[in-house]
Amino acid sequence: MRPSGLKRQFSRTWHGFRRLGERRIMLILSVVVGVSSGLAAVLLKNVLHVANVFVQESFPKDSANFLFFALPATGILLTIVFVRFLVKDDIGHGVSKVLYSISKQNGRIKPHNMYSSMVASTSTIAFGGSVGAEAPIVYTGAAIGSNVGNFFRLNYKNIILLIGCGAAGAIASIFKAPLAGIVFTLEVLMLDLTTASIVPLLISAVSAATVSYFFLGREVVLAYDVVRPFALQKIPYYVLLGVFCGFISLYFIRVVMWIEKRFERITSIYRRWILGAMILGTFTFLFPPLYGEGYEVLQALLDGRSSFIFNSSPFYEFQSNVWLLLVALLILILAKGVATAVTTGAGGVGGTFAPTLFIGGVAGFFVAKLLNQLGITVVSESNFALIGMAGAMAGVMHAPLTAIFLIAEITGGYALFVPLIITSTISFLTILYFEPYSIYTKNLAKRGELITHHKDKAVLTMLSVRKVLETDFTPVEANQTLGDLVKIVGQSKRNIFPVVQDDGQLVGVVTLDDIRSKMFDTSAYTVVHVQDIMTLAPAVIDVDEPMEKVMQKFEDTGAWNLPVTDGGRYIGFVSKSKIFSIYRKMLVKVSDE
C-alpha cells in the first residue's frame, strides 16, 4: 500500500477510535497501560535476577567480603555513564518525579523514562547498590501512561488518570498486589478517587497483576505463613512497635535527605562517585545485609533465621550472642538509611521502597526480640517483622493504607490485619507530629510544587507566574523627566509604569494617580524627574515564586497588580484578574466529574 493510502487508513481508524467516546477509550487504554506496565515490571524483575546471578557467579568465592567494595562502585559507575552520556537527563527519585510532572508539567513525562529508569536501576542494584527497584518501575509505568495519553492527544485529566493507571499497574505487577497498587496511586500520587477514575485503575491493576502471575507464577515476594494469630492482649506491644516505627521513619527521612544534600554540594560527579563508593563499600563490608535490596534478609527474619545477618560478616563468630544480635539489628536500621542515601547521592538510581521495608522488618524483629529477651512478654518475632514493614512504610511514605494492604497481599498475612492497622496508624500519627510530608513530597512541598487532593490548592500548584505574566506595561527610567513620562502615558494603554535603572533593575512604580495633578503643569516637565514622584511597589514577585505565595502577597497588600522580577530585573506584571481568569479555566480542566 502506498504511503498516502496508509495515511488515509490510519485517519479512518483514528476517527473510528475517537467515536467510541471518552469513557470507552479510557477503559481500552487502561488495559493497554496496565499490560504494558505489568510487562515492564516482569522484565525488570527477571533482568535484575539474571544480572544478580551473573555478577555473583562471575567473581571468585575466595575474594570474600572485599568484593563489597568493588561491586557497588562498579554498578554506580555504570549507572553514571549510562545516565550522563546516553540519557542526559535526571532520572532519580522516580515517585517525586511523577508527582512533579503531574503538578508542573501537565502530566508530560519524557519517552526515554519508559526504559531509562529500568536500565539504570538494574546496573545499580545488580551490583549491590542499597536501593530498591520499585520507584523506578513506578516511574516507568507512569511514563507509559503519560506517553500513551499524549499519543492519543487526551486532555489533562485523562493523561493524569493514565499516569495513575501505569503506577498502579507497576506496583500491582512487581508485588502481585492489585489492591495495593490502586491504594498507592490514590494515597501517594494523590489521584482523586471518583467514579470516573476507579474503574480504569482497577482494570490496570488487575491486568498488570495477571501478567505477573502468567510469567512469574503465584509465588509472592515474601513467603510467610501466620503461625501465631493475633491475640488481643498483645495490642499494647503493637502500639509500641508503631511508635518505634514512627521514630525510625523520621530518622530515615531526615538522614537520607541530609546526606543527599551534602552530596549535591560536591560539584564533580566523579568525586561524588569515589566518596559514595568508599562509604558504601565500608558499610557493606561490615554489614553484608546492606548489599542490594535486602529481600533475602527480610525472608530470613520471617523464617526465624536471624543468624543470616552475620553471613559473610567480620562479626560472624558473634551470631550466637543475643545481645550482640540486638546491637547488630539496631546498627542495620541506622546504617540502611546512610547506605541508601550514599547510593543515590553517588550517582546510583533506585528507590526507597525496598529500604523502607528493610528497616521496618528489622525494626519489628528487634522490638520482638528485645521484649522476649527481657521476659516482658512472649511475642512472635516473625509477626513483628512483618508488621514492622507496614509501620515503616506508613511512616516514611505517609501511606498507612498502602502499607496495610501491600503487606497483607505480598505475604498473605490477612490473619494479622488488625495489628497491621494498629501499627501503621500509630506510626503514621507519630511521624506526622514531627514531619508533615513524606520522603517523596518533602522537597516538592518546600518549593510549592506539590499537587494535593485539595482542588483549590491543586490548581494553584499547577499555575506558574510565567503563565499569567503580562508584559505590555511600558517601563520608564528613574532619571527621565516628567515630560518624558507624559509622552509615554499618552501612548500607553496601562495606568501603571514600572521604574527601572539603566541595567533594568526595578526601583519603583508610577501610577496615573501619582502624576494626575502634575500632568498639566508644563513648567515642571523639565524640572521634575520620575525618581521624584515614583513610589515603592507594595510587593515584588519573583518569576519562580510559587503561586500560593503570590496570592498571599495580593492578600496582604490589597493590590490588583504587582511587578515581577527575574534576579531583580523587571520583566512584567501579574494581575489578580488574569490569575482568576486562568484559574477558572484550569479548575474546569482538572475536574473529573
C-alpha positions as CSV (number, residue, x, y, z in Angstrom):
1,M,0.0,0.0,0.0
2,R,1.3,3.5,-0.9
3,P,2.1,6.0,1.9
4,S,-0.9,8.1,1.0
5,G,-3.1,5.0,1.3
6,L,-1.6,4.1,4.7
7,K,-2.3,7.7,5.9
8,R,-5.9,7.5,4.8
9,Q,-6.3,4.1,6.5
10,F,-4.8,5.4,9.7
11,S,-7.0,8.5,9.6
12,R,-10.2,6.4,9.2
13,T,-9.1,4.1,12.1
14,W,-8.3,7.1,14.2
15,H,-11.6,8.8,13.7
16,G,-13.4,5.5,14.3
17,F,-11.5,5.1,17.6
18,R,-12.5,8.6,18.7
19,R,-16.1,7.9,18.0
20,L,-16.1,5.2,20.8
21,G,-16.4,8.0,23.3
22,E,-14.2,9.2,26.1
23,R,-15.2,6.6,28.7
24,R,-14.8,3.6,26.4
25,I,-11.4,4.9,25.1
26,M,-10.2,5.3,28.7
27,L,-11.2,1.7,29.5
28,I,-9.4,0.4,26.5
29,L,-6.3,2.4,27.2
30,S,-6.3,1.4,30.9
31,V,-5.9,-2.2,29.7
32,V,-3.1,-1.2,27.4
33,V,-1.3,0.7,30.1
34,G,-1.9,-2.0,32.7
35,V,-0.5,-4.8,30.5
36,S,2.5,-2.6,29.4
37,S,3.4,-1.6,32.9
38,G,3.0,-5.2,34.0
39,L,5.3,-6.5,31.3
40,A,7.8,-3.8,32.3
41,A,7.8,-4.9,35.9
42,V,8.2,-8.6,34.9
43,L,11.1,-7.6,32.6
44,L,12.8,-5.6,35.3
45,K,12.5,-8.4,37.9
46,N,13.8,-11.0,35.5
47,V,16.7,-8.9,34.2
48,L,17.6,-7.9,37.7
49,H,17.6,-11.6,38.8
50,V,19.8,-12.7,35.9
51,A,22.1,-9.7,36.4
52,N,22.4,-10.5,40.1
53,V,23.3,-14.2,39.4
54,F,25.8,-13.2,36.7
55,V,27.5,-10.7,39.0
56,Q,27.8,-13.1,41.9
57,E,29.0,-16.1,39.8
58,S,31.5,-14.0,37.8
59,F,33.7,-13.4,40.8
60,P,35.8,-15.9,42.8
61,K,34.3,-17.0,46.1
62,D,37.6,-16.7,47.9
63,S,37.7,-13.0,47.5
64,A,35.1,-12.9,50.4
65,N,33.9,-9.6,51.6
66,F,36.3,-7.4,49.7
67,L,34.0,-7.6,46.7
68,F,31.6,-5.4,48.7
69,F,34.0,-2.6,47.9
70,A,34.3,-3.2,44.2
71,L,30.8,-4.3,43.1
72,P,28.6,-1.4,44.3
73,A,31.2,1.1,43.0
74,T,31.2,-0.7,39.6
75,G,27.4,-0.6,39.4
76,I,27.1,3.0,40.3
77,L,29.8,4.0,37.8
78,L,28.0,2.1,35.0
79,T,24.8,3.9,36.0
80,I,26.6,7.3,35.9
81,V,28.0,6.6,32.4
82,F,24.5,5.5,31.1
83,V,22.7,8.5,32.6
84,R,25.3,11.1,31.8
85,F,26.3,10.1,28.3
86,L,23.2,8.3,26.9
87,V,20.1,9.5,28.7
88,K,21.5,13.0,29.5
89,D,18.7,13.7,32.0
90,D,18.0,13.4,35.7
91,I,16.0,10.2,36.3
92,G,16.5,9.8,40.0
93,H,13.7,9.9,42.7
94,G,11.1,8.3,40.5
95,V,8.0,8.9,42.6
96,S,8.9,12.5,43.3
97,K,9.4,13.0,39.5
98,V,6.0,11.6,38.8
99,L,4.4,14.0,41.3
100,Y,6.3,16.9,39.8
101,S,5.2,16.0,36.3
102,I,1.5,15.9,37.5
103,S,1.8,19.3,39.2
104,K,4.1,21.3,37.0
105,Q,4.4,19.6,33.6
106,N,0.8,18.8,32.7
107,G,1.5,15.2,33.1
108,R,4.2,15.1,30.4
109,I,6.9,12.5,31.1
110,K,9.7,12.1,28.5
111,P,9.6,8.9,26.4
112,H,13.0,7.7,27.5
113,N,11.6,7.3,31.0
114,M,9.7,4.2,29.7
115,Y,13.1,2.4,29.8
116,S,15.9,4.5,31.2
117,S,15.0,4.1,34.9
118,M,14.8,0.3,34.4
119,V,18.3,0.1,32.8
120,A,19.9,2.5,35.4
121,S,18.3,0.8,38.4
122,T,19.3,-2.7,37.1
123,S,23.0,-1.7,37.0
124,T,22.8,-0.1,40.4
125,I,21.0,-2.9,42.2
126,A,22.5,-5.9,40.5
127,F,26.0,-4.8,41.7
128,G,24.8,-4.2,45.2
129,G,23.5,-0.7,45.4
130,S,21.4,-0.4,48.6
131,V,18.2,0.8,47.0
132,G,15.0,-0.7,45.6
133,A,13.6,-1.2,42.1
134,E,10.0,-0.2,42.9
135,A,10.3,3.6,42.4
136,P,12.0,3.2,39.0
137,I,9.3,0.8,37.8
138,V,6.6,3.2,39.1
139,Y,8.3,5.9,37.1
140,T,8.4,3.6,34.1
141,G,4.7,2.7,34.4
142,A,3.7,6.4,34.9
143,A,5.8,7.3,31.8
144,I,4.0,4.6,29.8
145,G,0.6,6.1,30.8
146,S,1.8,9.7,30.1
147,N,3.1,8.8,26.6
148,V,0.0,6.8,25.7
149,G,-2.2,9.7,26.8
150,N,-0.2,12.2,24.8
151,F,-0.1,10.0,21.7
152,F,-3.8,9.9,21.7
153,R,-4.0,13.6,22.4
154,L,-6.1,13.2,25.6
155,N,-6.9,16.1,27.9
156,Y,-5.1,16.8,31.1
157,K,-7.3,14.8,33.5
158,N,-7.3,11.7,31.3
159,I,-3.5,11.8,31.0
160,I,-3.2,12.1,34.8
161,L,-5.5,9.1,35.1
162,L,-3.4,7.1,32.7
163,I,-0.3,8.0,34.7
164,G,-2.1,6.7,37.8
165,C,-3.0,3.5,35.9
166,G,0.6,3.0,35.0
167,A,1.8,3.5,38.5
168,A,-0.9,1.2,39.9
169,G,-0.1,-1.5,37.3
170,A,3.6,-1.3,38.2
171,I,3.0,-1.8,41.9
172,A,0.4,-4.5,41.2
173,S,2.8,-6.4,39.0
174,I,6.0,-6.2,40.9
175,F,4.3,-7.2,44.2
176,K,1.3,-9.2,42.7
177,A,-0.8,-6.9,44.8
178,P,-3.5,-5.2,42.7
179,L,-5.4,-3.6,45.6
180,A,-2.1,-2.1,47.0
181,G,-1.4,-0.7,43.5
182,I,-4.7,1.1,43.5
183,V,-4.3,2.4,47.0
184,F,-0.8,3.6,46.3
185,T,-2.0,5.7,43.4
186,L,-4.7,7.3,45.4
187,E,-2.7,7.8,48.6
188,V,0.9,8.5,47.4
189,L,0.2,10.1,43.9
190,M,-2.8,11.9,45.3
191,L,-5.1,11.0,42.5
192,D,-8.7,11.8,43.2
193,L,-11.0,8.9,43.9
194,T,-14.0,9.3,41.7
195,T,-16.4,7.1,39.7
196,A,-14.5,8.1,36.6
197,S,-11.1,7.1,37.9
198,I,-11.7,3.9,40.0
199,V,-12.7,1.6,37.1
200,P,-9.7,2.3,34.9
201,L,-7.4,2.0,38.0
202,L,-9.0,-1.4,38.8
203,I,-8.6,-2.6,35.2
204,S,-4.9,-1.6,35.0
205,A,-4.0,-3.1,38.4
206,V,-5.7,-6.4,37.7
207,S,-4.3,-6.5,34.1
208,A,-0.8,-5.9,35.4
209,A,-1.1,-8.5,38.2
210,T,-2.4,-11.1,35.8
211,V,0.6,-10.5,33.5
212,S,2.8,-11.0,36.5
213,Y,1.0,-14.2,37.6
214,F,1.3,-15.5,34.0
215,F,5.0,-15.1,33.7
216,L,6.2,-15.5,37.3
217,G,3.7,-17.9,38.8
218,R,1.8,-17.5,42.1
219,E,4.8,-17.1,44.4
220,V,4.7,-13.9,46.4
221,V,7.7,-11.6,47.2
222,L,7.9,-12.7,50.8
223,A,6.6,-16.1,51.6
224,Y,5.1,-16.3,55.1
225,D,2.5,-18.4,56.9
226,V,1.0,-16.9,60.1
227,V,1.6,-19.5,62.8
228,R,0.7,-17.3,65.8
229,P,-2.6,-15.4,65.1
230,F,-3.4,-12.0,66.5
231,A,-4.0,-12.0,70.3
232,L,-6.0,-9.2,71.9
233,Q,-3.6,-8.9,74.9
234,K,-0.7,-8.1,72.6
235,I,-2.2,-4.8,71.4
236,P,0.0,-2.6,73.7
237,Y,3.1,-4.1,72.1
238,Y,1.8,-3.4,68.6
239,V,1.2,0.2,69.7
240,L,4.8,0.3,71.0
241,L,6.0,-1.1,67.7
242,G,4.1,1.7,65.9
243,V,5.7,4.4,67.9
244,F,9.2,2.9,67.3
245,C,8.5,2.6,63.6
246,G,7.4,6.3,63.5
247,F,10.7,7.4,65.0
248,I,12.9,5.3,62.8
249,S,10.8,6.5,59.8
250,L,11.6,10.1,60.9
251,Y,15.3,9.2,61.2
252,F,15.3,7.6,57.8
253,I,13.7,10.6,56.0
254,R,16.0,13.1,57.7
255,V,19.2,11.2,57.2
256,V,18.5,10.3,53.6
257,M,17.7,13.9,52.7
258,W,20.6,15.4,54.7
259,I,23.2,13.1,53.1
260,E,21.8,13.6,49.6
261,K,22.0,17.4,50.1
262,R,25.7,17.0,51.1
263,F,26.4,15.0,48.0
264,E,24.7,17.6,45.8
265,R,27.2,20.2,47.1
266,I,30.0,18.2,45.5
267,T,30.3,19.7,42.0
268,S,32.3,16.9,40.5
269,I,30.2,13.8,39.7
270,Y,33.3,11.6,39.9
271,R,34.2,12.9,43.3
272,R,30.7,12.1,44.4
273,W,31.2,8.6,43.0
274,I,34.5,8.0,44.7
275,L,33.3,9.2,48.1
276,G,30.0,7.3,47.8
277,A,31.7,4.1,46.7
278,M,34.1,4.3,49.7
279,I,31.4,4.8,52.2
280,L,29.0,2.3,50.7
281,G,31.8,-0.3,50.4
282,T,32.8,0.1,54.0
283,F,29.3,-0.2,55.3
284,T,28.6,-3.2,53.1
285,F,31.9,-4.9,54.1
286,L,31.0,-4.6,57.8
287,F,27.3,-5.4,57.3
288,P,26.6,-7.5,54.2
289,P,22.8,-7.4,54.7
290,L,23.1,-3.8,53.3
291,Y,24.0,-5.3,49.9
292,G,21.3,-4.8,47.3
293,E,17.6,-4.6,48.0
294,G,17.6,-6.7,51.2
295,Y,14.6,-9.0,50.5
296,E,16.7,-12.1,51.4
297,V,17.3,-10.6,54.8
298,L,13.6,-10.0,55.3
299,Q,12.8,-13.5,54.2
300,A,15.4,-14.9,56.7
301,L,13.8,-12.8,59.5
302,L,10.3,-14.0,58.6
303,D,11.7,-17.6,58.7
304,G,13.3,-17.0,62.1
305,R,16.9,-17.3,60.8
306,S,18.3,-14.2,62.5
307,S,21.9,-15.5,62.2
308,F,21.6,-14.8,58.4
309,I,22.5,-11.2,59.0
310,F,26.0,-12.3,60.1
311,N,26.7,-14.3,56.9
312,S,30.0,-13.2,55.2
313,S,30.4,-10.6,58.0
314,P,33.5,-10.0,60.1
315,F,31.3,-10.5,63.1
316,Y,30.1,-14.0,62.1
317,E,31.5,-15.6,65.3
318,F,29.2,-13.5,67.5
319,Q,26.0,-14.8,65.9
320,S,25.1,-16.9,69.0
321,N,25.2,-13.9,71.3
322,V,21.6,-12.5,71.6
323,W,22.7,-9.1,72.9
324,L,25.2,-8.6,70.1
325,L,22.5,-9.7,67.7
326,L,20.2,-6.9,69.1
327,V,23.0,-4.4,68.7
328,A,23.6,-5.6,65.1
329,L,19.9,-5.2,64.3
330,L,19.9,-1.6,65.6
331,I,23.0,-0.8,63.6
332,L,21.4,-2.2,60.5
333,I,18.4,0.0,61.0
334,L,20.6,3.1,61.3
335,A,23.0,2.1,58.6
336,K,20.4,1.3,55.9
337,G,19.4,5.0,55.6
338,V,23.0,6.0,55.2
339,A,23.7,3.3,52.6
340,T,20.6,4.2,50.6
341,A,21.4,7.9,50.6
342,V,25.0,7.3,49.7
343,T,24.0,5.0,46.8
344,T,21.7,7.7,45.2
345,G,24.0,10.6,46.2
346,A,27.0,8.9,44.5
347,G,25.0,8.6,41.2
348,G,23.1,5.4,41.6
349,V,19.4,5.1,40.6
350,G,16.9,3.4,42.8
351,G,14.1,4.0,45.2
352,T,13.4,3.9,48.9
353,F,10.6,1.4,48.8
354,A,12.7,-1.7,49.5
355,P,14.9,0.1,52.0
356,T,11.8,1.2,53.9
357,L,10.5,-2.4,54.0
358,F,14.0,-3.4,55.2
359,I,14.2,-1.0,58.1
360,G,10.7,-1.9,59.1
361,G,11.2,-5.6,59.1
362,V,14.5,-5.3,61.0
363,A,12.8,-2.9,63.5
364,G,9.9,-5.2,64.1
365,F,12.2,-8.2,64.7
366,F,14.4,-6.1,67.0
367,V,11.4,-5.0,69.2
368,A,10.1,-8.6,69.4
369,K,13.5,-10.0,70.2
370,L,14.1,-7.4,72.9
371,L,10.6,-8.0,74.5
372,N,11.2,-11.7,74.5
373,Q,14.8,-11.4,75.8
374,L,13.8,-9.1,78.7
375,G,11.0,-11.5,79.7
376,I,8.3,-8.8,79.4
377,T,6.1,-10.9,77.2
378,V,6.3,-13.6,74.5
379,V,5.6,-12.4,71.0
380,S,6.1,-13.8,67.5
381,E,9.3,-12.3,66.2
382,S,8.3,-13.2,62.6
383,N,4.9,-11.5,63.0
384,F,6.5,-8.4,64.4
385,A,9.0,-8.3,61.5
386,L,6.1,-8.5,59.1
387,I,4.1,-5.8,60.8
388,G,7.2,-3.6,61.2
389,M,7.4,-3.4,57.4
390,A,3.9,-1.8,57.3
391,G,4.8,0.5,60.2
392,A,7.9,1.9,58.4
393,M,6.1,2.2,55.1
394,A,3.3,4.1,56.8
395,G,5.8,6.5,58.3
396,V,8.3,7.0,55.5
397,M,5.8,7.3,52.7
398,H,2.9,8.7,54.8
399,A,0.8,6.0,53.3
400,P,-0.8,3.8,56.0
401,L,-3.4,2.3,53.8
402,T,-0.9,1.3,51.1
403,A,1.3,-0.2,53.9
404,I,-1.6,-2.3,55.3
405,F,-2.8,-3.7,52.0
406,L,0.6,-4.2,50.5
407,I,2.0,-6.2,53.4
408,A,-1.2,-8.2,53.6
409,E,-1.2,-9.0,49.9
410,I,2.5,-9.8,49.4
411,T,2.7,-12.1,52.4
412,G,-0.9,-13.5,52.5
413,G,-0.9,-12.2,56.1
414,Y,-4.5,-11.2,56.3
415,A,-4.7,-13.0,59.7
416,L,-2.7,-10.1,61.1
417,F,-4.9,-7.4,59.5
418,V,-5.8,-5.8,62.9
419,P,-2.2,-5.4,64.1
420,L,-1.2,-4.1,60.7
421,I,-3.9,-1.4,61.0
422,I,-2.8,-0.6,64.6
423,T,0.9,-0.3,64.0
424,S,0.6,1.5,60.7
425,T,-1.8,4.1,62.1
426,I,0.3,4.7,65.2
427,S,3.5,5.0,63.1
428,F,1.8,7.5,60.8
429,L,0.4,9.6,63.6
430,T,3.8,9.6,65.4
431,I,5.8,10.9,62.4
432,L,3.1,13.3,61.4
433,Y,3.7,15.2,64.6
434,F,7.3,15.9,63.5
435,E,7.2,15.6,59.8
436,P,4.1,16.7,57.8
437,Y,5.5,15.4,54.4
438,S,6.7,12.1,53.2
439,I,10.1,11.3,51.7
440,Y,8.5,11.8,48.2
441,T,6.8,15.1,48.9
442,K,9.1,17.0,51.3
443,N,11.2,18.8,48.8
444,L,8.3,19.4,46.4
445,A,6.2,20.9,49.2
446,K,9.1,23.1,50.3
447,R,9.3,24.5,46.7
448,G,5.5,24.9,46.5
449,E,5.3,22.3,43.7
450,L,3.2,19.6,45.4
451,I,-0.3,18.9,44.0
452,T,-2.8,17.8,46.6
453,H,-6.3,16.4,46.9
454,H,-7.5,19.9,47.7
455,K,-8.8,21.2,44.4
456,D,-8.1,24.9,45.0
457,K,-4.5,24.3,46.1
458,A,-4.0,21.8,43.3
459,V,-4.9,24.4,40.7
460,L,-2.7,27.0,42.3
461,T,0.2,24.5,42.3
462,M,-0.3,23.9,38.6
463,L,-0.3,27.7,37.9
464,S,3.0,29.5,37.5
465,V,3.9,33.2,37.4
466,R,5.1,32.8,33.8
467,K,1.6,31.6,32.7
468,V,-0.1,34.7,34.0
469,L,2.7,37.2,33.2
470,E,1.7,40.4,31.4
471,T,4.4,42.3,29.5
472,D,2.6,45.2,27.9
473,F,3.4,47.6,30.6
474,T,5.8,50.3,29.5
475,P,8.9,50.8,31.7
476,V,10.4,54.2,32.4
477,E,13.8,55.1,33.6
478,A,14.3,56.8,37.0
479,N,16.3,59.7,35.5
480,Q,13.7,60.5,32.9
481,T,11.8,63.8,33.2
482,L,8.1,64.3,33.9
483,G,7.7,65.5,30.3
484,D,9.1,62.2,29.0
485,L,6.7,60.3,31.3
486,V,3.7,62.3,30.0
487,K,4.6,61.3,26.4
488,I,4.8,57.6,27.4
489,V,1.5,57.9,29.2
490,G,-0.1,59.2,26.1
491,Q,1.0,56.2,24.1
492,S,0.2,53.5,26.7
493,K,-3.0,51.7,27.4
494,R,-2.0,51.0,31.1
495,N,-2.1,53.2,34.2
496,I,0.9,51.7,35.9
497,F,4.5,52.2,34.8
498,P,7.4,50.3,36.3
499,V,10.5,52.4,37.0
500,V,13.9,50.8,36.2
501,Q,17.5,51.7,36.3
502,D,19.8,51.6,33.3
503,D,20.5,47.9,33.8
504,G,16.8,47.0,34.0
505,Q,16.7,46.7,37.8
506,L,13.2,47.6,39.2
507,V,13.4,50.5,41.7
508,G,9.7,51.5,41.9
509,V,6.4,52.2,40.2
510,V,4.5,55.3,39.0
511,T,0.7,55.2,38.7
512,L,-1.5,57.6,36.8
513,D,-2.9,58.9,40.1
514,D,0.6,59.8,41.2
515,I,1.0,62.3,38.3
516,R,-2.6,63.3,37.6
517,S,-2.2,66.7,39.4
518,K,1.2,67.4,37.7
519,M,0.4,66.3,34.2
520,F,-0.8,69.7,33.0
521,D,1.9,71.8,34.8
522,T,4.2,72.2,31.8
523,S,6.7,74.2,33.8
524,A,7.5,71.0,35.8
525,Y,8.2,68.9,32.7
526,T,11.9,69.5,32.7
527,V,12.4,70.1,36.5
528,V,10.6,67.0,38.0
529,H,12.1,63.6,37.4
530,V,10.5,60.2,37.6
531,Q,12.5,59.3,40.6
532,D,11.0,62.3,42.4
533,I,7.4,61.0,42.1
534,M,7.8,57.2,42.0
535,T,6.8,55.0,44.9
536,L,7.9,51.6,46.0
537,A,5.8,48.7,44.8
538,P,3.6,47.2,47.6
539,A,5.3,43.9,47.0
540,V,7.5,42.4,44.3
541,I,7.0,38.9,42.9
542,D,9.9,36.7,41.8
543,V,9.2,34.9,38.5
544,D,9.9,31.5,40.1
545,E,7.8,32.1,43.2
546,P,5.0,29.5,44.0
547,M,1.5,30.7,43.2
548,E,0.4,30.2,46.8
549,K,2.9,32.8,47.9
550,V,1.9,35.1,45.1
551,M,-1.7,35.0,46.2
552,Q,-0.6,35.6,49.8
553,K,1.2,38.8,48.6
554,F,-2.0,40.0,46.9
555,E,-4.0,39.3,50.1
556,D,-1.5,41.1,52.3
557,T,-1.1,44.2,50.1
558,G,-4.7,44.5,48.7
559,A,-3.1,45.3,45.3
560,W,-4.6,44.2,42.0
561,N,-1.3,44.4,40.1
562,L,2.2,43.5,41.3
563,P,5.5,43.8,39.4
564,V,7.5,40.6,38.6
565,T,11.3,40.4,38.5
566,D,13.9,37.9,37.5
567,G,17.1,38.3,39.5
568,G,15.9,41.9,40.3
569,R,15.4,42.8,36.7
570,Y,11.8,43.9,35.7
571,I,10.1,41.5,33.3
572,G,6.3,42.3,33.7
573,F,3.3,42.4,35.9
574,V,0.8,39.9,37.4
575,S,-2.8,40.9,37.9
576,K,-5.4,39.4,40.1
577,S,-7.9,39.4,37.3
578,K,-5.6,37.4,35.0
579,I,-5.0,34.9,37.7
580,F,-8.7,34.4,38.4
581,S,-9.4,34.1,34.7
582,I,-6.9,31.3,34.1
583,Y,-7.7,29.7,37.5
584,R,-11.3,29.2,36.4
585,K,-10.2,27.6,33.2
586,M,-7.8,25.3,34.9
587,L,-10.4,24.3,37.6
588,V,-12.6,23.0,34.8
589,K,-9.6,21.3,33.2
590,V,-8.8,19.2,36.4
591,S,-12.4,18.5,37.4
592,D,-13.2,14.8,36.9
593,E,-16.9,15.0,37.2
